[in-house]
Structure formats: C-alpha cells, structure tokens
Amino acid sequence: RSGLCTGTGLAGLVVSDTEKVVALKEGDAIALHLGGVSWWYNKEDTDLIVMFLGDTSTAHTPGVFSYFFQTGSIGVLTGFSTEFLTRAWGLPKDVVKTLVTSQSAPLLTKLHHSYKMPEPKDEDRHGLVFNCKEAPPDVDVKNGGRMVVVTRKNLLSLGQMGLGAELVRLDPGATCSPRFSSDSAVQVIYVVRGSGCVQVVGAQGNRVLDAVVKAGDLF
C-alpha cells in the first residue's frame, strides 16, 4: 500500500517493532507494509490529503481496504475487558482504561492543543518516504513535461508489494503519448491539480473513456 500526500503533517509507522515518526510534505510517496500500524496527524490549519492505493485481492474483505483500529469506539481492544487487558499488559486498571476508552471517535479525532505529538526524525524517512517533487525527473521534455518513476529502487518495499507509482507533470498544451501495459498490470490515475482531456482505449480498439478530468478525479 502506498500514499501520496498534499499538504504537510506527521505520520507514525511501526516497522519491525520500532515506531518511526516522519514529517510529511507535498509530493511524498510512502510505503506501508501489510499489517503495519500507522497514525496520521495534521498539525497545520490547512488540509492534509493522503491517497491510499493498494492490492486488496487478499484483504479480509476482498476488494476493500481492511482496517483494524486498536482503540476508539470500533477498536479491536475495546472488545476486551479491562481486567483481561490489565493482566495481559501488566498495567494499572486506570491506565488501561485511559488507553482503550479515552478516544471516543471511531476514525478521526481532534486533539487537545496541550497534547504533544512525537517529534519527527529525518533519518526515519530513509527507505520509507520518497519525495516525487524533489527527485530529478526520469523523463524531461522541454516545453512538454516531466515524469518521476517510483520503483523498488526508491522504496525497497514496493518490490514486495508489486506496486509502483509515477508523477507526471504536463506543461500547458502538452500531451502524454498513448501508453499500454504488456503485463496485465492495473493502472489507477489520480489528478492532483489542473485539468485536461483523457482517452482510454480497450484491448479491442474500442474507446472506453473520453472525458475532461480535473483535480480530485480518479480513473
């Protein structure tokens, strides 16, 4: 699973039993491991937008991202009794109760201004985050556009996921020439900003999409 974000924020990722906290900025691509635990925090007054893409064919419910929240009203730990978790964790009952029940929101919650989040570390970005906007382009056409390709060379874990990503920026009036996939791969395109025309042709030569797309569209 991978995410591309616009805006700025923080993300906490548990990798090999170690939490890594990274600062996020526009253009970041992040590789998330299957079964990994993560949290996302927007510390600014502007929107933080993260898009998640992944293969859900082997998910708990095929075709749907399977989220397992630890706490909150729909958290997995909420189903256990305080007594059971107290014995399992070796913690006082009041601490266990705070950990499990203090967050009442099911998915998104607003933190109190006095709550301090962990500070990010630059070294934690290595191998986990790759910024597409700052990377040198793999394709650069004068007055045409630029393309950055994200593969396992940039994010090693992408090779294990069987995923890849591209950031394509077209100059005004430029066209991206027709492309095709020879390995039956599925491609999903998200329009980050701007607008334009897109055509998609099927294997039998029939046009299956002919539309004007704008920022926020997914096809």
C-alpha positions as CSV (number, residue, x, y, z in Angstrom):
1,R,0.0,0.0,0.0
2,S,1.3,3.4,-0.8
3,G,0.2,7.0,-0.2
4,L,0.7,10.3,-2.0
5,C,0.0,13.4,0.0
6,T,-0.6,17.1,-0.4
7,G,-0.1,19.5,2.5
8,T,2.1,18.9,5.5
9,G,1.8,16.7,8.6
10,L,3.2,13.8,10.6
11,A,3.0,10.1,10.3
12,G,3.9,7.4,12.8
13,L,4.8,4.0,11.3
14,V,5.6,0.8,13.3
15,V,8.4,-1.0,11.4
16,S,9.9,-4.2,12.9
17,D,8.5,-3.3,16.4
18,T,10.0,0.2,16.2
19,E,8.0,3.3,15.8
20,K,9.3,5.8,13.2
21,V,7.9,9.3,13.0
22,V,8.3,11.1,9.7
23,A,7.4,14.6,8.6
24,L,5.2,14.7,5.5
25,K,5.2,17.2,2.7
26,E,3.6,17.6,-0.7
27,G,4.8,15.0,-3.2
28,D,5.8,12.4,-0.6
29,A,5.2,8.7,-1.5
30,I,5.1,6.4,1.5
31,A,5.2,2.6,1.5
32,L,3.0,0.9,4.1
33,H,3.6,-2.8,4.9
34,L,0.8,-5.3,5.2
35,G,-0.4,-5.5,8.7
36,G,1.5,-2.4,9.7
37,V,0.3,0.1,12.3
38,S,0.3,3.8,11.5
39,W,-1.2,7.1,12.6
40,W,-1.5,10.3,10.7
41,Y,-1.6,13.8,12.1
42,N,-2.3,17.2,10.6
43,K,-0.6,19.9,12.7
44,E,-1.4,22.8,10.4
45,D,-4.6,24.9,9.7
46,T,-4.6,23.7,6.1
47,D,-5.8,20.4,4.7
48,L,-3.6,17.3,4.7
49,I,-4.7,15.0,1.9
50,V,-3.4,11.4,1.7
51,M,-4.4,9.0,-1.1
52,F,-4.1,5.3,-0.4
53,L,-3.6,2.7,-3.2
54,G,-3.1,-1.0,-2.8
55,D,-3.9,-4.5,-3.9
56,T,-7.0,-5.7,-1.9
57,S,-7.4,-9.1,-3.6
58,T,-6.1,-10.8,-0.5
59,A,-7.7,-8.5,2.1
60,H,-10.0,-9.7,4.9
61,T,-12.9,-8.5,2.6
62,P,-11.6,-8.8,-0.9
63,G,-11.9,-5.5,-2.8
64,V,-12.0,-3.4,0.3
65,F,-9.2,-2.0,2.5
66,S,-9.4,-3.9,5.8
67,Y,-8.6,-1.5,8.6
68,F,-8.2,-2.8,12.2
69,F,-8.3,0.1,14.6
70,Q,-6.7,-0.6,18.0
71,T,-8.7,1.9,20.1
72,G,-11.7,4.1,19.7
73,S,-15.4,3.0,19.5
74,I,-14.6,0.5,16.8
75,G,-11.2,-0.5,18.0
76,V,-10.2,-4.2,18.4
77,L,-9.1,-3.6,22.0
78,T,-12.4,-2.2,23.0
79,G,-13.9,-5.6,23.0
80,F,-11.7,-6.9,25.7
81,S,-12.5,-6.4,29.4
82,T,-10.4,-4.0,31.5
83,E,-9.5,-6.9,33.8
84,F,-8.2,-9.0,30.9
85,L,-6.0,-6.2,29.5
86,T,-4.7,-5.3,32.9
87,R,-3.4,-8.8,33.4
88,A,-2.1,-9.1,29.8
89,W,-0.2,-5.8,29.8
90,G,0.7,-5.7,33.5
91,L,-0.6,-2.1,33.8
92,P,-2.9,-0.5,36.4
93,K,-6.6,-0.5,35.6
94,D,-6.9,3.3,35.3
95,V,-4.0,3.4,32.7
96,V,-5.6,0.6,30.7
97,K,-9.0,2.3,30.8
98,T,-7.4,5.5,29.5
99,L,-5.6,3.8,26.7
100,V,-8.7,1.9,25.5
101,T,-11.6,4.3,26.1
102,S,-10.2,7.9,26.1
103,Q,-10.7,8.2,22.3
104,S,-14.4,8.0,21.6
105,A,-14.3,8.9,17.9
106,P,-14.3,5.9,15.6
107,L,-11.8,7.1,13.0
108,L,-10.9,10.8,13.1
109,T,-10.4,12.8,16.3
110,K,-9.4,16.3,17.3
111,L,-6.5,16.5,19.7
112,H,-6.5,19.0,22.5
113,H,-4.0,21.8,22.0
114,S,-2.0,20.7,25.0
115,Y,-1.3,17.3,23.6
116,K,2.2,16.9,22.2
117,M,2.9,14.6,19.3
118,P,6.3,12.8,18.9
119,E,8.9,14.8,17.0
120,P,9.9,13.5,13.5
121,K,13.4,12.4,12.7
122,D,15.0,13.0,9.3
123,E,16.7,9.6,9.4
124,D,13.4,7.8,9.7
125,R,12.4,8.9,6.2
126,H,15.2,6.8,4.7
127,G,13.6,3.8,3.0
128,L,10.1,4.7,4.0
129,V,9.4,8.0,2.2
130,F,10.4,9.2,-1.3
131,N,9.5,12.8,-2.4
132,C,8.5,12.8,-6.1
133,K,8.6,16.6,-6.4
134,E,12.2,16.9,-5.3
135,A,13.6,13.9,-7.2
136,P,15.3,14.5,-10.5
137,P,12.9,13.6,-13.4
138,D,13.4,10.3,-15.2
139,V,11.9,11.9,-18.3
140,D,12.3,15.6,-19.0
141,V,10.9,17.1,-22.3
142,K,11.5,20.7,-22.9
143,N,8.1,22.5,-23.1
144,G,6.4,19.1,-22.7
145,G,6.7,17.9,-19.1
146,R,8.5,15.8,-16.6
147,M,8.0,12.3,-15.2
148,V,9.3,10.7,-12.0
149,V,9.0,7.0,-11.6
150,V,8.9,5.4,-8.2
151,T,10.0,1.8,-8.0
152,R,11.7,-0.5,-5.5
153,K,14.9,1.3,-6.3
154,N,13.5,4.3,-4.5
155,L,11.3,2.4,-2.0
156,L,12.6,-1.1,-1.5
157,S,9.3,-2.5,0.0
158,L,7.4,-1.6,-3.2
159,G,9.0,-4.7,-4.8
160,Q,7.4,-6.9,-2.1
161,M,4.0,-5.2,-2.7
162,G,4.2,-5.4,-6.5
163,L,3.3,-1.7,-6.8
164,G,4.8,1.3,-8.5
165,A,4.0,4.9,-9.0
166,E,4.6,7.8,-11.4
167,L,4.3,11.5,-11.0
168,V,3.6,13.2,-14.4
169,R,3.6,16.9,-14.8
170,L,2.4,18.2,-18.2
171,D,3.2,21.8,-19.4
172,P,0.3,23.8,-20.8
173,G,-0.8,22.4,-24.1
174,A,1.4,19.3,-23.8
175,T,0.2,15.7,-24.4
176,C,1.2,12.4,-22.9
177,S,1.5,10.0,-25.8
178,P,-0.5,6.7,-25.8
179,R,0.9,4.0,-23.4
180,F,0.0,0.4,-22.8
181,S,0.8,-2.3,-20.3
182,S,2.1,-5.6,-21.5
183,D,2.0,-7.5,-18.2
184,S,-1.7,-7.2,-17.4
185,A,-1.0,-4.6,-14.7
186,V,-3.8,-2.4,-13.4
187,Q,-3.2,1.4,-13.5
188,V,-5.0,3.9,-11.5
189,I,-4.6,7.7,-12.3
190,Y,-5.3,10.5,-9.8
191,V,-5.4,14.1,-10.9
192,V,-3.6,16.2,-8.3
193,R,-4.1,19.6,-9.9
194,G,-5.1,21.2,-13.1
195,S,-7.4,19.8,-15.8
196,G,-7.3,18.2,-19.2
197,C,-8.6,15.6,-21.6
198,V,-8.1,11.9,-21.4
199,Q,-8.9,9.0,-23.7
200,V,-8.6,5.3,-22.8
201,V,-8.9,2.5,-25.4
202,G,-9.6,-1.1,-24.7
203,A,-7.8,-4.2,-26.0
204,Q,-10.3,-4.5,-28.9
205,G,-9.7,-0.9,-30.1
206,N,-12.9,0.5,-28.6
207,R,-12.7,3.8,-26.8
208,V,-13.9,3.2,-23.2
209,L,-13.2,6.6,-21.8
210,D,-13.3,10.1,-23.4
211,A,-13.6,12.8,-20.8
212,V,-12.4,16.0,-19.3
213,V,-10.7,15.4,-15.9
214,K,-9.9,17.9,-13.2
215,A,-8.1,17.9,-9.8
216,G,-9.5,15.2,-7.5
217,D,-10.7,12.9,-10.3
218,L,-9.7,9.2,-10.2
219,F,-9.9,6.9,-13.2
